[in-house]
Amino acid sequence: MDARFFDISDDTPVYVISVAAQLSGLHPQTLRQYDRLGLVSPGRTAGRGRLYSTRDIVLLREVQRLSQEHGINLAGIKRILELETENMRLHEEATRLRGELAMLRALVRYELPPA
């Protein structure tokens, strides 16, 4: 057996909808609704059944928390999730650019003669 066979990440879709519903504390129909609305995007089996990852389960719990504890409607939750995703992307890009800038500054210092 290949050693990578059990090498799964938090993004690997492994849970069928009934297990995902149990782990998230939600009804399977709620999971289907969240999928239709684009709040969560589970993987699919060859027969088009939904497969949820650990990250999906965490996201489902967050959607439920925002809805129940803060009274945010699903459209608002979707926008919050989109903004959080964009924020993470921008943070990663800023980190990358800071690294590039530091490297360029080091090159400029190395190549310029002292004043």
N, C-alpha and C positions, 0 to 999 in steps of 0.2 A: 504494500500500500504506500502511496506517495505521502511523504511527510507533510506536504501542504494540504492534505485532505481535511485536517481539522484546523487549519489556519484561517479562522474566521474573525472578522472585525465587527465593530458595533454597527457597521453599515450593511453587513451581510443579511439578506432577507432569509429568515429561517422559520418564523412562526406563522402558522396558519391563522386565519381570522378568529377562530374560537379561542385559541391560546392567547393571541394578542388582546382579545377582548377581556379575557380573564386577568391577564397581567396588567392591563391598563385600568381595569375597573369599569369599563364601558360596555355597552351592549353592542353586539356585532353590527346591528343596523346603524348605530351611531358611527362606527368605523367606516362603513360603506358611505354614509353621508359625508363624512370628513374627506374621504377619498374623492367623491364627486365634486366637492367644493374646492379641492386642491389644497386642503390644509395638511394633508399627509399623502405621500405618493409611495405606496408599498410596491415591492417587486411583484412579478407575476410568474405563475407556474406555466408550463407548456399549455395547460388547459385553461389559462387565464384566471386561475384562482389567485387571491391575494396572498402574498408572503411579506410579513413585517419583520423589520430588523429591530435590534435593541434600541437604536437611535429613534426609530419610529415610535416605539413604546414610550420612550421618554417624551417625545413630542406630543403624543396623544395625552399624556398626563398633564403636560403644560397647557395644552388647549383647554382641557377640562378645568384646570386651576384658574386660568384667566376668565373663563366663562362663569364658573361658580363663585369664586372668591371676589372677583372684581366686577362682575356683571357686564363684561364686554361681549358684544354680539360677535357672531362668527365672521362677519365681514371685517370688523375691527381686529379680530385675532389674526385673520389672514394678513392684513396690512402690517400688523406688529411683527409677524414672523418674516414677512418680506423685508422689512426694515432691519430686523436683526441680522438676517442673512447678508444684506448689503453692507451693514456695519462691519460684520466679520470680514467680508471680502476686502473692504477698504482698509481695515486694520492690517490685514495680511499684506496688502499692496504697499501701505505706508512702511511697514517693517522691511519689506524687500527694498524699497527705494532708499530708506535710511542706510541700509547695508551698502547699496551701490554708491551712495553719496560719500560714505566713510571711505570706501575703497578709492574713489576718485580723488578725494581730498588727500589721501595718503600718497597717491601717485603724483599729484601736483606738488606736494611738499618734497617728494623725493627728486623730482625732475627740475625744480626751480633752484637756481643758485641762491645762496644766502644774500640778503640785501645789505 
